[in-house]
Amino acid sequence: MAFLSDEDERKLVQGLIEVPRLMAATLAIEPQIEKLARDIAKSKDVLYLGRGTSYPLALEGALKFERNFVYSCRRVTPPAN
């Protein structure tokens, strides 16, 4: 059986406490998100960039986009600075 350290538990609880605030902030910018989605929907191609831990997220985003919208997506790792 695995146990959380007190510090890890504190971080997880703090993250859960933040969820309602983050959801409210996201809902507050819903019109901007909708406009961005409409702009992207007009595009012929989409480029997903991801480096490090964001790379798998970029791959998954591109895959979902291709499946849902039948568009071509490029998956690349940008060069490190």
ABEGO torsion letter per residue (X at the ends): XBBBBAAAAAAAAAAAAAAAAAAAAAAAAAAAAAAAAAAAAABABBBBBBBEAAAAAAAAAAAAAAAAAGBBBBBBBBBBX
